[in-house]
Amino acid sequence: MPELPEVETMRRGILAAVGCRVTDVAKLRCTRKPIEISPTIAQFRRRVRGATISELSRAGKRVVIWLDTDDAIVIEPRMTGLVLVVDPPTTEHLRWRLQLEGGDVDEVLYWDRRGLGNVRLFSRVEFEATFGLEKLGPDALSISAEDFRSRLGTSRREIKPALLDQRAVAGIGNIYASEILHVAGIHPARKCSAMTRRQWQALATATHMVLEEAIRYEGSTLGDGTYRNALNEEGGYQNEHRVYARVDEPCPRCTGAKIKRIVQTQRSTFFCGNCQKRAGAILS
């Protein structure tokens, strides 16, 4: 957390910065665990000051701010980072500021409670070397059934942990992996190599459906309240979760079974044993 829907919501929340000119960048004084900001702030400032924001994109779970100099500012929120255009939840966890002029956004802020994220500046060549398809899989919003099958079809891994592999598919994390597999009707412990073509298609369809739905709700704000959108407001998709963190509650699809929890690669997985049998079920 944040995963693709939350990061995509952050990206869309700062779209008004496109066309703005960078006047300054600052690493803010913070007594908490320091985050990685690279290169040094002096070098960062020399390269971005005076540049214009030309595009805002996303690389998996990272917001990418493209400049007209062909440099890219990559913000990776990891567990507790937020990209904001308004006052942050707290001031003591504010880490980085990009000051702007010439548009509707005066600044882009990076806030991080646990200090696990980073802000890095890349040339286009460096960006492609770091986040190209050899390093990062196809984006989960557009991945096809054939992409899934070609990247994971021979793997002996269980499908749920495999979905968290960013080299295979970019953007899916623990929350949405459980949600996607429930919609697809696939048991989280099913081996990738045992998946049928029909199941890969169901998986691709469910992936697009769940992630697009979560983006419409602007992501999931869980019990700790950490995730917020660019306007420091909660997301709403946590109220729509089918299985995640709903152990012992009735399955919303079949209503005849309760949600179960297992641990896979040290992460909690939630599923319905009735809808998601090990032999596999069909998307409905």
Phi, psi and omega in degrees: 000130359287150177251191186308311182300323180289318181290322176296323176296318175300314180301312180294331181289342179247017183301333180294349178284344178299130182094348178282152178260137179280124177259333179192163174221143185218138166270118190274147179297126182211128181274356181276181179308124182291148176258163176282123170232117183221145001290197177302155185298329177294316177293319177304311182298316181299324184278333186255338183296129181090348179282158179250138177287119185259336185197151173237120181231191182215138174241094184063248181258031182233139172274135182239120178257107181272137178253160181288357174273359183077013170271156179230128171269117183251120180251120181248103186289335184049232192284317190226021181275151178225143172251122191228158171237006179229179180305138184281170178302323177218158178272333185288347179252013178281129191247327193206145180223134172248114182268139188229162172213162174089017179200198183273354181244125181271335182198154170243129185246148170241124182239140182208110185293315183266349176072035181261347182274186179205162175230120184227149180251129182233145163286168180297321179297316179296321180297313181295324179291330184269324188237014177291177186296340177285339181254327185229131183290177176303147180295138184296336179289339184235359183299142180261167176299322180293322175299312178304311186294319182290330183271331185237350190299335180259000183285143175270003179289156172289148190295323183294308176300327180297325179294341180274353180283108184291343175285339180269315179210131188265126169118339183277134175238195190294319181298305189283339174298315178296317181296317181296314182294327176294315179296322181284345181073034183245131179294134183296340180265004179294136179290139178303319182293346179263358181288142177268165176302321180297322179289322176298321177294318178298321180295314179298316179297315180295321179301310180297316184297311183294314183293319178294322177296316180296323178295320178300327178271004179062039173083184185245124172258112184276187188301330181282351175071010186293311185291131175222156176279186185295342178260016179061040178241151180292150167282175183235358188286342178301335179280351181251000181303134179275319184228330188300125179060027181245032183305136180073002173271155180296141175297129182288348181267306184262340180057000182257000181221160179258151179293136179251161176232132171231168178247126177233127183044046176067019177236143178288137176235136181241138183198168175253119182292341179276313181282332186241073181283155182301330179285348178093143176238179185252143178304134177221000000 
